[in-house]
Amino acid sequence: MDQKKVEKQSLVVSVLINFLIGLSGLFIYVITDLNALLLDGIFSFIGFISSVAALYISKNSHRKTENFPNGLYFLEPLYGILKSIATLMLLIITLLETSATAYAYFAHGEGHPMVTGPVLPYTISMVILGFGLGIFNLHQNQKIQNMSTMIEAESRGNFIDGLISAGVGAAILLLNVIDINGQLGFLHYTGDFFITVILVIFSIKEPLSILIHSFREFTRSTVQNQEIEDQVMAILEHHLMGHMDDLDIHIFKQGIHIKVKIQILTVQDPDFIEQLAYKKAELLNQLRQEFNHLTLEFSF
């Protein structure tokens, strides 16, 4: 299966859906002035802009240049890093803004009741689109053994988007049964703050996880996906049976690119070296049947 083709298909769909979600969120925010909806809308627009960037990276990361003869695969984890940082900044800024609104109400009695009219039908639609897109991207990445760092970042972002919309919708349902003049009436003025706090608590783990994962790939750490490592090792063991103890094998992943580096520990036997040289083309061909973008390197 062409891994780049699957990745591009996912990113094209993400561009279209994220644009629709982001535009809808900002439109409803203008009507209601709910900061939680601003969080939702801007988060989706970040998703839209990053999807466009990811689509460009996906089309060009395999290209080799004079300065980067092995390709531009580092752009894929770099994308994950930048998107995670942007998401974390958005969560923190929105939390600070709603905290200031809540403080003004509790300390000085200043505030306006939340406008909730068009929010519920909007949130239902956005939950369906957000979680639907997340499931689609998750399935697409599974089709290529979870190779794509960018699709993984997109999928997790989609689920956060759906969670934000679901949280806003649940809060609006609750406000509809709370008397504005009752004991919990303050929630009509400060509910935006409490919604945002809950959403940040439940959402912040995902961008942190992607940030750590992408940073490791960007710095060329060994592969973090056990399934990929097991597949590569199974092929190597099949072709190099009886010689594995004489080799030190390291598997690296950067974006959709896999690099297998095999260090030969025993160099006294010239027949063994000649056998490895003969098997290299066969090994590379077998590995590339599973991973389209892979390089194999032997060293002493």
Secondary structure, DSSP 8 states (H G I E B T S, - for coil): --HHHHHHHHHHHHHHHHHHHHHHHHHHHHHH--HHHHHHHHHHHHHHHHHHHHHHHHHHTT---SS-TT-STTHHHHHHHHHHHHHHHHHHHHHHHHHHHHHHHHHH--------TTHHHHHHHHHHHHHHHHHHHHHHHHHTTT--HHHHHHHHHHHHHHHHHHHHHHHHHHHTTS-TTSTTTTHHHHHHHHHHHHHHHHHTHHHHHHHHHHHHHHTT-B---HHHHHHHHHHHHHHSTT-GGGEEEEEEEETTEEEEEEEES--S-HHHHHHHHHHHHHHHHHHHHH-SSEEEEEE-
